[in-house]
Amino acid sequence: MKIEEEKSIVKHSKVGFIIALLLTCAAGFLEAYSLYYRGFWGMMMTGNLVYGVVSIVKGTPLELLTYIPVVILFAAGVFLARLIEDKIAKEDEKKYHVIELSVIVGLLLVVMAIPTIFDPETKNPDKFAWPNIISNGLIAIIGGFLTKSFASFDEQPYTATMMTANMGRLAISTYDAIFGEEKAKSRKAALKYLVIILLFAVSAAGCYCFYYFVYKSLEGDTLISYFPNLTLVLPLILISSALIVSAKKKQ
């Protein structure tokens, strides 16, 4: 009986890490998408707060209309995720994760329907255009969900959207793997943090490569406005896969 319980725990641990990998890969792609196709960060609130404050110092306070709504919507995403967890599916972790991932898939589909507005001269995204702001606002809500409800694997804290925290945890786990008491456990944690960081970076780089080598060669306003959103098929597949895995996961 004890052996079966241990196998169940190991399986549950592997499933949690698989979901973390899928969401991290999707988050890396979405963060790069928000920057290169919408003009500014969709999930990095530190950067948006810095840009917002700097805009006041520069004497261009109207730029706050770009950054502040996204910051507020990120907080709203965290609030909504907490509401779902506490009220809708309080006693069933699998159920509320499935609900939240379903909401994320729905939000991505909406973003895919919003045209990207580019500056006609530079062909760069216009970060002051409302379609781009709305799109990044929806991505910020997704970031809020990921930050609140998908913040651990194997009882280890992590984040799919902010690699600064994961890098700090990687450093701590590496130290513990060398000098700590539970060296084997710390080595496994350090390796998993490293994989998550590299996967996020590779995903973001993949989105940029698509932007640089494919989008830059396109011509035609209609094609340019909607074509970038096809890149969201990849994170849509990744998050849908996480939804399926989560739905099948046993408690």
VODRENPA-733973 format. One record per residue (C-alpha): x, y, z; residue in three letters. Coordinates in Angstrom, 1 decimal. Layout:
! residues N
<atom><east>X</east><north>Y</north><up>Z</up><residuo>ala</residuo></atom>
...
This chain:
! residues 251
<atom><east>0.0</east><north>0.0</north><up>0.0</up><residuo>met</residuo></atom>
<atom><east>2.8</east><north>2.4</north><up>0.9</up><residuo>lys</residuo></atom>
<atom><east>4.6</east><north>1.7</north><up>-2.4</up><residuo>ile</residuo></atom>
<atom><east>1.4</east><north>2.5</north><up>-4.3</up><residuo>glu</residuo></atom>
<atom><east>1.0</east><north>5.8</north><up>-2.4</up><residuo>glu</residuo></atom>
<atom><east>4.6</east><north>6.7</north><up>-3.2</up><residuo>glu</residuo></atom>
<atom><east>4.0</east><north>6.0</north><up>-6.9</up><residuo>lys</residuo></atom>
<atom><east>0.9</east><north>8.2</north><up>-6.8</up><residuo>ser</residuo></atom>
<atom><east>2.9</east><north>11.0</north><up>-5.2</up><residuo>ile</residuo></atom>
<atom><east>5.6</east><north>10.7</north><up>-7.9</up><residuo>val</residuo></atom>
<atom><east>3.1</east><north>10.7</north><up>-10.7</up><residuo>lys</residuo></atom>
<atom><east>1.3</east><north>13.7</north><up>-9.2</up><residuo>his</residuo></atom>
<atom><east>4.6</east><north>15.5</north><up>-9.0</up><residuo>ser</residuo></atom>
<atom><east>5.5</east><north>14.8</north><up>-12.6</up><residuo>lys</residuo></atom>
<atom><east>2.0</east><north>16.0</north><up>-13.8</up><residuo>val</residuo></atom>
<atom><east>2.5</east><north>19.2</north><up>-11.9</up><residuo>gly</residuo></atom>
<atom><east>5.9</east><north>19.8</north><up>-13.5</up><residuo>phe</residuo></atom>
<atom><east>4.5</east><north>19.0</north><up>-17.0</up><residuo>ile</residuo></atom>
<atom><east>1.8</east><north>21.7</north><up>-16.5</up><residuo>ile</residuo></atom>
<atom><east>4.4</east><north>24.1</north><up>-15.2</up><residuo>ala</residuo></atom>
<atom><east>6.5</east><north>23.5</north><up>-18.4</up><residuo>leu</residuo></atom>
<atom><east>3.5</east><north>24.0</north><up>-20.7</up><residuo>leu</residuo></atom>
<atom><east>2.5</east><north>27.2</north><up>-19.0</up><residuo>leu</residuo></atom>
<atom><east>6.0</east><north>28.6</north><up>-18.8</up><residuo>thr</residuo></atom>
<atom><east>6.5</east><north>28.0</north><up>-22.5</up><residuo>cys</residuo></atom>
<atom><east>3.2</east><north>29.7</north><up>-23.3</up><residuo>ala</residuo></atom>
<atom><east>4.1</east><north>32.6</north><up>-21.0</up><residuo>ala</residuo></atom>
<atom><east>7.5</east><north>33.2</north><up>-22.6</up><residuo>gly</residuo></atom>
<atom><east>5.8</east><north>33.4</north><up>-26.0</up><residuo>phe</residuo></atom>
<atom><east>3.1</east><north>35.7</north><up>-24.8</up><residuo>leu</residuo></atom>
<atom><east>5.5</east><north>38.1</north><up>-23.2</up><residuo>glu</residuo></atom>
<atom><east>7.5</east><north>38.4</north><up>-26.4</up><residuo>ala</residuo></atom>
<atom><east>4.3</east><north>38.7</north><up>-28.4</up><residuo>tyr</residuo></atom>
<atom><east>3.0</east><north>41.5</north><up>-26.2</up><residuo>ser</residuo></atom>
<atom><east>6.3</east><north>43.4</north><up>-26.7</up><residuo>leu</residuo></atom>
<atom><east>7.0</east><north>42.8</north><up>-30.4</up><residuo>tyr</residuo></atom>
<atom><east>3.4</east><north>42.8</north><up>-31.7</up><residuo>tyr</residuo></atom>
<atom><east>1.6</east><north>45.1</north><up>-29.3</up><residuo>arg</residuo></atom>
<atom><east>4.4</east><north>47.5</north><up>-28.4</up><residuo>gly</residuo></atom>
<atom><east>4.9</east><north>47.0</north><up>-24.6</up><residuo>phe</residuo></atom>
<atom><east>5.0</east><north>44.4</north><up>-21.9</up><residuo>trp</residuo></atom>
<atom><east>1.8</east><north>42.5</north><up>-21.2</up><residuo>gly</residuo></atom>
<atom><east>2.8</east><north>40.6</north><up>-18.1</up><residuo>met</residuo></atom>
<atom><east>5.9</east><north>42.3</north><up>-16.7</up><residuo>met</residuo></atom>
<atom><east>4.3</east><north>44.8</north><up>-14.4</up><residuo>met</residuo></atom>
<atom><east>7.6</east><north>46.1</north><up>-13.0</up><residuo>thr</residuo></atom>
<atom><east>8.5</east><north>47.4</north><up>-16.4</up><residuo>gly</residuo></atom>
<atom><east>5.1</east><north>49.0</north><up>-17.0</up><residuo>asn</residuo></atom>
<atom><east>5.2</east><north>50.7</north><up>-13.6</up><residuo>leu</residuo></atom>
<atom><east>8.7</east><north>52.1</north><up>-14.4</up><residuo>val</residuo></atom>
<atom><east>7.6</east><north>53.3</north><up>-17.8</up><residuo>tyr</residuo></atom>
<atom><east>4.5</east><north>54.9</north><up>-16.3</up><residuo>gly</residuo></atom>
<atom><east>6.4</east><north>56.8</north><up>-13.7</up><residuo>val</residuo></atom>
<atom><east>9.1</east><north>57.9</north><up>-16.2</up><residuo>val</residuo></atom>
<atom><east>6.4</east><north>59.2</north><up>-18.5</up><residuo>ser</residuo></atom>
<atom><east>5.3</east><north>61.6</north><up>-15.7</up><residuo>ile</residuo></atom>
<atom><east>8.9</east><north>62.8</north><up>-15.2</up><residuo>val</residuo></atom>
<atom><east>9.3</east><north>63.3</north><up>-19.0</up><residuo>lys</residuo></atom>
<atom><east>6.2</east><north>65.4</north><up>-19.1</up><residuo>gly</residuo></atom>
<atom><east>4.2</east><north>63.0</north><up>-21.1</up><residuo>thr</residuo></atom>
<atom><east>1.6</east><north>61.8</north><up>-18.6</up><residuo>pro</residuo></atom>
<atom><east>-0.8</east><north>60.7</north><up>-21.3</up><residuo>leu</residuo></atom>
<atom><east>1.5</east><north>57.7</north><up>-21.7</up><residuo>glu</residuo></atom>
<atom><east>0.0</east><north>56.5</north><up>-18.4</up><residuo>leu</residuo></atom>
<atom><east>-3.1</east><north>55.5</north><up>-20.5</up><residuo>leu</residuo></atom>
<atom><east>-0.9</east><north>52.8</north><up>-22.0</up><residuo>thr</residuo></atom>
<atom><east>0.6</east><north>51.3</north><up>-18.9</up><residuo>tyr</residuo></atom>
<atom><east>-1.7</east><north>51.9</north><up>-16.0</up><residuo>ile</residuo></atom>
<atom><east>-4.8</east><north>50.0</north><up>-17.4</up><residuo>pro</residuo></atom>
<atom><east>-2.6</east><north>47.0</north><up>-18.0</up><residuo>val</residuo></atom>
<atom><east>-1.3</east><north>47.1</north><up>-14.4</up><residuo>val</residuo></atom>
<atom><east>-4.8</east><north>47.4</north><up>-13.1</up><residuo>ile</residuo></atom>
<atom><east>-6.0</east><north>44.5</north><up>-15.2</up><residuo>leu</residuo></atom>
<atom><east>-3.1</east><north>42.3</north><up>-14.0</up><residuo>phe</residuo></atom>
<atom><east>-4.3</east><north>42.9</north><up>-10.4</up><residuo>ala</residuo></atom>
<atom><east>-7.9</east><north>42.2</north><up>-11.6</up><residuo>ala</residuo></atom>
<atom><east>-6.7</east><north>38.9</north><up>-13.0</up><residuo>gly</residuo></atom>
<atom><east>-5.2</east><north>37.9</north><up>-9.6</up><residuo>val</residuo></atom>
<atom><east>-8.4</east><north>39.0</north><up>-7.9</up><residuo>phe</residuo></atom>
<atom><east>-10.6</east><north>37.0</north><up>-10.3</up><residuo>leu</residuo></atom>
<atom><east>-8.3</east><north>33.9</north><up>-9.9</up><residuo>ala</residuo></atom>
<atom><east>-8.7</east><north>34.2</north><up>-6.1</up><residuo>arg</residuo></atom>
<atom><east>-12.4</east><north>34.6</north><up>-6.5</up><residuo>leu</residuo></atom>
<atom><east>-12.7</east><north>31.4</north><up>-8.5</up><residuo>ile</residuo></atom>
<atom><east>-10.5</east><north>29.5</north><up>-6.1</up><residuo>glu</residuo></atom>
<atom><east>-12.4</east><north>30.7</north><up>-3.0</up><residuo>asp</residuo></atom>
<atom><east>-16.0</east><north>30.8</north><up>-4.2</up><residuo>lys</residuo></atom>
<atom><east>-16.5</east><north>28.7</north><up>-7.2</up><residuo>ile</residuo></atom>
<atom><east>-14.3</east><north>25.7</north><up>-6.6</up><residuo>ala</residuo></atom>
<atom><east>-13.1</east><north>26.0</north><up>-3.1</up><residuo>lys</residuo></atom>
<atom><east>-13.0</east><north>22.3</north><up>-2.3</up><residuo>glu</residuo></atom>
<atom><east>-11.8</east><north>21.0</north><up>-5.6</up><residuo>asp</residuo></atom>
<atom><east>-8.3</east><north>22.1</north><up>-6.7</up><residuo>glu</residuo></atom>
<atom><east>-8.5</east><north>20.3</north><up>-10.1</up><residuo>lys</residuo></atom>
<atom><east>-11.9</east><north>21.9</north><up>-10.8</up><residuo>lys</residuo></atom>
<atom><east>-10.8</east><north>25.5</north><up>-10.3</up><residuo>tyr</residuo></atom>
<atom><east>-7.6</east><north>25.0</north><up>-12.2</up><residuo>his</residuo></atom>
<atom><east>-9.7</east><north>23.6</north><up>-15.2</up><residuo>val</residuo></atom>
<atom><east>-12.0</east><north>26.6</north><up>-14.9</up><residuo>ile</residuo></atom>
<atom><east>-9.1</east><north>29.1</north><up>-14.8</up><residuo>glu</residuo></atom>
<atom><east>-7.3</east><north>27.5</north><up>-17.8</up><residuo>leu</residuo></atom>
<atom><east>-10.6</east><north>27.5</north><up>-19.7</up><residuo>ser</residuo></atom>
<atom><east>-10.9</east><north>31.3</north><up>-19.0</up><residuo>val</residuo></atom>
<atom><east>-7.3</east><north>31.8</north><up>-20.2</up><residuo>ile</residuo></atom>
<atom><east>-8.1</east><north>29.9</north><up>-23.5</up><residuo>val</residuo></atom>
<atom><east>-11.1</east><north>32.1</north><up>-24.0</up><residuo>gly</residuo></atom>
<atom><east>-9.1</east><north>35.3</north><up>-23.4</up><residuo>leu</residuo></atom>
<atom><east>-6.5</east><north>34.1</north><up>-25.9</up><residuo>leu</residuo></atom>
<atom><east>-9.2</east><north>33.6</north><up>-28.5</up><residuo>leu</residuo></atom>
<atom><east>-10.4</east><north>37.2</north><up>-28.0</up><residuo>val</residuo></atom>
<atom><east>-6.8</east><north>38.5</north><up>-28.3</up><residuo>val</residuo></atom>
<atom><east>-6.5</east><north>36.6</north><up>-31.6</up><residuo>met</residuo></atom>
<atom><east>-9.6</east><north>38.5</north><up>-32.9</up><residuo>ala</residuo></atom>
<atom><east>-8.1</east><north>41.9</north><up>-32.2</up><residuo>ile</residuo></atom>
<atom><east>-6.1</east><north>43.4</north><up>-35.1</up><residuo>pro</residuo></atom>
<atom><east>-2.6</east><north>44.6</north><up>-34.4</up><residuo>thr</residuo></atom>
<atom><east>-2.1</east><north>48.3</north><up>-35.1</up><residuo>ile</residuo></atom>
<atom><east>1.3</east><north>49.2</north><up>-36.6</up><residuo>phe</residuo></atom>
<atom><east>2.9</east><north>52.5</north><up>-37.4</up><residuo>asp</residuo></atom>
<atom><east>2.7</east><north>52.7</north><up>-41.2</up><residuo>pro</residuo></atom>
<atom><east>6.2</east><north>54.3</north><up>-41.5</up><residuo>glu</residuo></atom>
<atom><east>8.2</east><north>52.2</north><up>-39.1</up><residuo>thr</residuo></atom>
<atom><east>6.1</east><north>49.0</north><up>-39.3</up><residuo>lys</residuo></atom>
<atom><east>6.5</east><north>48.8</north><up>-35.5</up><residuo>asn</residuo></atom>
<atom><east>3.5</east><north>48.3</north><up>-33.3</up><residuo>pro</residuo></atom>
<atom><east>1.8</east><north>51.4</north><up>-32.0</up><residuo>asp</residuo></atom>
<atom><east>1.7</east><north>51.0</north><up>-28.3</up><residuo>lys</residuo></atom>
<atom><east>-0.8</east><north>54.0</north><up>-28.0</up><residuo>phe</residuo></atom>
<atom><east>-3.4</east><north>52.3</north><up>-30.2</up><residuo>ala</residuo></atom>
<atom><east>-6.4</east><north>51.1</north><up>-28.1</up><residuo>trp</residuo></atom>
<atom><east>-6.6</east><north>47.7</north><up>-29.8</up><residuo>pro</residuo></atom>
<atom><east>-3.0</east><north>47.0</north><up>-28.7</up><residuo>asn</residuo></atom>
<atom><east>-3.7</east><north>48.3</north><up>-25.2</up><residuo>ile</residuo></atom>
<atom><east>-6.8</east><north>46.1</north><up>-24.9</up><residuo>ile</residuo></atom>
<atom><east>-4.9</east><north>43.1</north><up>-26.2</up><residuo>ser</residuo></atom>
<atom><east>-2.1</east><north>43.5</north><up>-23.7</up><residuo>asn</residuo></atom>
<atom><east>-4.7</east><north>44.2</north><up>-21.0</up><residuo>gly</residuo></atom>
<atom><east>-6.2</east><north>40.7</north><up>-21.7</up><residuo>leu</residuo></atom>
<atom><east>-2.7</east><north>39.2</north><up>-21.6</up><residuo>ile</residuo></atom>
<atom><east>-2.2</east><north>40.9</north><up>-18.3</up><residuo>ala</residuo></atom>
<atom><east>-5.3</east><north>39.2</north><up>-16.9</up><residuo>ile</residuo></atom>
<atom><east>-3.8</east><north>35.9</north><up>-18.1</up><residuo>ile</residuo></atom>
<atom><east>-0.6</east><north>36.8</north><up>-16.3</up><residuo>gly</residuo></atom>
<atom><east>-2.6</east><north>37.5</north><up>-13.1</up><residuo>gly</residuo></atom>
<atom><east>-4.1</east><north>34.0</north><up>-13.3</up><residuo>phe</residuo></atom>
<atom><east>-0.8</east><north>32.3</north><up>-13.9</up><residuo>leu</residuo></atom>
<atom><east>0.8</east><north>34.3</north><up>-11.0</up><residuo>thr</residuo></atom>
<atom><east>-1.9</east><north>33.4</north><up>-8.5</up><residuo>lys</residuo></atom>
<atom><east>-3.0</east><north>29.9</north><up>-9.3</up><residuo>ser</residuo></atom>
<atom><east>-0.1</east><north>28.2</north><up>-11.0</up><residuo>phe</residuo></atom>
<atom><east>2.7</east><north>29.2</north><up>-8.6</up><residuo>ala</residuo></atom>
<atom><east>4.2</east><north>25.9</north><up>-7.6</up><residuo>ser</residuo></atom>
<atom><east>5.3</east><north>22.4</north><up>-8.7</up><residuo>phe</residuo></atom>
<atom><east>6.5</east><north>19.6</north><up>-6.4</up><residuo>asp</residuo></atom>
<atom><east>5.7</east><north>21.9</north><up>-3.5</up><residuo>glu</residuo></atom>
<atom><east>8.3</east><north>24.3</north><up>-4.9</up><residuo>gln</residuo></atom>
<atom><east>7.4</east><north>27.9</north><up>-5.6</up><residuo>pro</residuo></atom>
<atom><east>7.8</east><north>29.2</north><up>-9.1</up><residuo>tyr</residuo></atom>
<atom><east>6.3</east><north>31.6</north><up>-11.6</up><residuo>thr</residuo></atom>
<atom><east>5.6</east><north>31.1</north><up>-15.3</up><residuo>ala</residuo></atom>
<atom><east>5.8</east><north>34.8</north><up>-16.0</up><residuo>thr</residuo></atom>
<atom><east>8.7</east><north>36.3</north><up>-14.1</up><residuo>met</residuo></atom>
<atom><east>12.1</east><north>34.7</north><up>-14.4</up><residuo>met</residuo></atom>
<atom><east>13.8</east><north>37.0</north><up>-11.9</up><residuo>thr</residuo></atom>
<atom><east>12.2</east><north>35.0</north><up>-9.0</up><residuo>ala</residuo></atom>
<atom><east>13.0</east><north>31.7</north><up>-10.7</up><residuo>asn</residuo></atom>
<atom><east>16.7</east><north>32.7</north><up>-11.1</up><residuo>met</residuo></atom>
<atom><east>16.8</east><north>33.5</north><up>-7.4</up><residuo>gly</residuo></atom>
<atom><east>15.3</east><north>30.1</north><up>-6.5</up><residuo>arg</residuo></atom>
<atom><east>17.8</east><north>28.5</north><up>-8.9</up><residuo>leu</residuo></atom>
<atom><east>20.7</east><north>30.1</north><up>-7.1</up><residuo>ala</residuo></atom>
<atom><east>19.3</east><north>29.1</north><up>-3.7</up><residuo>ile</residuo></atom>
<atom><east>18.7</east><north>25.5</north><up>-4.8</up><residuo>ser</residuo></atom>
<atom><east>22.2</east><north>25.3</north><up>-6.3</up><residuo>thr</residuo></atom>
<atom><east>23.7</east><north>26.5</north><up>-3.0</up><residuo>tyr</residuo></atom>
<atom><east>21.6</east><north>23.9</north><up>-1.0</up><residuo>asp</residuo></atom>
<atom><east>22.6</east><north>21.2</north><up>-3.5</up><residuo>ala</residuo></atom>
<atom><east>26.3</east><north>21.9</north><up>-2.6</up><residuo>ile</residuo></atom>
<atom><east>26.1</east><north>22.9</north><up>1.1</up><residuo>phe</residuo></atom>
<atom><east>22.7</east><north>21.9</north><up>2.3</up><residuo>gly</residuo></atom>
<atom><east>21.4</east><north>18.8</north><up>4.1</up><residuo>glu</residuo></atom>
<atom><east>19.0</east><north>17.5</north><up>1.4</up><residuo>glu</residuo></atom>
<atom><east>21.5</east><north>17.7</north><up>-1.5</up><residuo>lys</residuo></atom>
<atom><east>19.6</east><north>15.2</north><up>-3.8</up><residuo>ala</residuo></atom>
<atom><east>16.3</east><north>17.1</north><up>-3.5</up><residuo>lys</residuo></atom>
<atom><east>18.0</east><north>20.4</north><up>-4.0</up><residuo>ser</residuo></atom>
<atom><east>19.8</east><north>19.2</north><up>-7.1</up><residuo>arg</residuo></atom>
<atom><east>16.4</east><north>18.1</north><up>-8.6</up><residuo>lys</residuo></atom>
<atom><east>14.9</east><north>21.4</north><up>-7.8</up><residuo>ala</residuo></atom>
<atom><east>17.8</east><north>23.4</north><up>-9.3</up><residuo>ala</residuo></atom>
<atom><east>17.6</east><north>21.3</north><up>-12.5</up><residuo>leu</residuo></atom>
<atom><east>13.9</east><north>22.0</north><up>-12.8</up><residuo>lys</residuo></atom>
<atom><east>14.3</east><north>25.7</north><up>-12.3</up><residuo>tyr</residuo></atom>
<atom><east>17.0</east><north>25.7</north><up>-14.9</up><residuo>leu</residuo></atom>
<atom><east>14.8</east><north>23.9</north><up>-17.4</up><residuo>val</residuo></atom>
<atom><east>12.0</east><north>26.4</north><up>-16.7</up><residuo>ile</residuo></atom>
<atom><east>14.2</east><north>29.4</north><up>-17.3</up><residuo>ile</residuo></atom>
<atom><east>15.7</east><north>28.0</north><up>-20.5</up><residuo>leu</residuo></atom>
<atom><east>12.3</east><north>27.0</north><up>-21.8</up><residuo>leu</residuo></atom>
<atom><east>10.9</east><north>30.5</north><up>-21.2</up><residuo>phe</residuo></atom>
<atom><east>13.9</east><north>32.0</north><up>-23.0</up><residuo>ala</residuo></atom>
<atom><east>13.7</east><north>29.7</north><up>-25.9</up><residuo>val</residuo></atom>
<atom><east>10.0</east><north>30.3</north><up>-26.3</up><residuo>ser</residuo></atom>
<atom><east>10.4</east><north>34.1</north><up>-26.2</up><residuo>ala</residuo></atom>
<atom><east>13.3</east><north>33.8</north><up>-28.7</up><residuo>ala</residuo></atom>
<atom><east>11.1</east><north>31.7</north><up>-31.0</up><residuo>gly</residuo></atom>
<atom><east>8.4</east><north>34.4</north><up>-31.0</up><residuo>cys</residuo></atom>
<atom><east>11.0</east><north>37.1</north><up>-31.9</up><residuo>tyr</residuo></atom>
<atom><east>12.4</east><north>35.0</north><up>-34.7</up><residuo>cys</residuo></atom>
<atom><east>9.0</east><north>34.6</north><up>-36.2</up><residuo>phe</residuo></atom>
<atom><east>8.5</east><north>38.4</north><up>-35.9</up><residuo>tyr</residuo></atom>
<atom><east>11.9</east><north>39.2</north><up>-37.5</up><residuo>tyr</residuo></atom>
<atom><east>12.1</east><north>36.7</north><up>-40.2</up><residuo>phe</residuo></atom>
<atom><east>8.4</east><north>36.3</north><up>-41.2</up><residuo>val</residuo></atom>
<atom><east>6.5</east><north>39.4</north><up>-40.3</up><residuo>tyr</residuo></atom>
<atom><east>9.1</east><north>41.9</north><up>-41.5</up><residuo>lys</residuo></atom>
<atom><east>8.9</east><north>40.4</north><up>-45.0</up><residuo>ser</residuo></atom>
<atom><east>5.1</east><north>40.9</north><up>-45.3</up><residuo>leu</residuo></atom>
<atom><east>3.4</east><north>43.6</north><up>-47.2</up><residuo>glu</residuo></atom>
<atom><east>-0.3</east><north>44.8</north><up>-47.1</up><residuo>gly</residuo></atom>
<atom><east>-2.1</east><north>46.4</north><up>-44.3</up><residuo>asp</residuo></atom>
<atom><east>-4.8</east><north>43.8</north><up>-43.9</up><residuo>thr</residuo></atom>
<atom><east>-2.4</east><north>40.9</north><up>-43.8</up><residuo>leu</residuo></atom>
<atom><east>-0.1</east><north>42.7</north><up>-41.4</up><residuo>ile</residuo></atom>
<atom><east>-2.9</east><north>43.6</north><up>-39.0</up><residuo>ser</residuo></atom>
<atom><east>-4.2</east><north>40.1</north><up>-38.5</up><residuo>tyr</residuo></atom>
<atom><east>-1.3</east><north>37.8</north><up>-39.4</up><residuo>phe</residuo></atom>
<atom><east>0.7</east><north>38.3</north><up>-36.1</up><residuo>pro</residuo></atom>
<atom><east>-2.2</east><north>36.9</north><up>-34.2</up><residuo>asn</residuo></atom>
<atom><east>-1.7</east><north>33.5</north><up>-35.9</up><residuo>leu</residuo></atom>
<atom><east>1.4</east><north>33.2</north><up>-33.8</up><residuo>thr</residuo></atom>
<atom><east>-0.9</east><north>32.8</north><up>-30.8</up><residuo>leu</residuo></atom>
<atom><east>-1.8</east><north>29.4</north><up>-32.0</up><residuo>val</residuo></atom>
<atom><east>1.3</east><north>28.0</north><up>-30.3</up><residuo>leu</residuo></atom>
<atom><east>0.5</east><north>29.3</north><up>-26.8</up><residuo>pro</residuo></atom>
<atom><east>-3.2</east><north>28.4</north><up>-27.4</up><residuo>leu</residuo></atom>
<atom><east>-2.1</east><north>24.8</north><up>-28.0</up><residuo>ile</residuo></atom>
<atom><east>0.2</east><north>24.8</north><up>-25.0</up><residuo>leu</residuo></atom>
<atom><east>-2.4</east><north>26.1</north><up>-22.6</up><residuo>ile</residuo></atom>
<atom><east>-5.1</east><north>23.8</north><up>-24.0</up><residuo>ser</residuo></atom>
<atom><east>-2.7</east><north>20.9</north><up>-23.4</up><residuo>ser</residuo></atom>
<atom><east>-2.2</east><north>22.1</north><up>-19.8</up><residuo>ala</residuo></atom>
<atom><east>-6.0</east><north>22.2</north><up>-19.5</up><residuo>leu</residuo></atom>
<atom><east>-6.4</east><north>18.6</north><up>-20.7</up><residuo>ile</residuo></atom>
<atom><east>-3.6</east><north>17.4</north><up>-18.4</up><residuo>val</residuo></atom>
<atom><east>-5.1</east><north>19.3</north><up>-15.5</up><residuo>ser</residuo></atom>
<atom><east>-8.6</east><north>17.8</north><up>-16.2</up><residuo>ala</residuo></atom>
<atom><east>-7.2</east><north>14.3</north><up>-16.2</up><residuo>lys</residuo></atom>
<atom><east>-5.0</east><north>14.8</north><up>-13.1</up><residuo>lys</residuo></atom>
<atom><east>-6.1</east><north>12.7</north><up>-10.1</up><residuo>lys</residuo></atom>
<atom><east>-6.2</east><north>14.3</north><up>-6.7</up><residuo>gln</residuo></atom>
